[in-house]
Amino acid sequence: MTAHTAWRNPGHPVQLLLGLPIWSLWFVALYGGLSIACAVAPPAPGQGALTALNLWLGLFTLATLGALLWLARCCLSAVRREPVRAARFIAAVAAGLHLFAAGGVAFVGLPLVALPPCL
């Protein structure tokens, strides 16, 4: 197995290192992009939460959430089909980490629905 395909194998130890860095990169990109957009071209305060900026940030959040949930699903399915006990353990722990990161994305991304972007 090469390093290029290792991230696709749910029982590979690299799976333990994927979920939380994906969340972290999403978090930095989300709030970095929000800060830059609010400094350069803030939406009108009267628009509320229904702005193009919130739409784009929401789509980015949904894409990240979908990727993390897909990784968790792949790892959970590997728990049932992996013949090697260590690979099943890694897949189970990785699935939990991916779900934890997905919960963080959902929790932090939730204010995009209710709050104006630039207060």
ABEGO torsion letter per residue (X at the ends): XBAAAAAABAABAAAAAAAAAAAAAAAAAAAAAAAAAAAABBBBAAAEABBAAAAAAAAAAAAAAAAAAAAAAAAAAAAAABABAAAAAAAAAAAAAAAAAAAAAAAAAAAAAABBABX
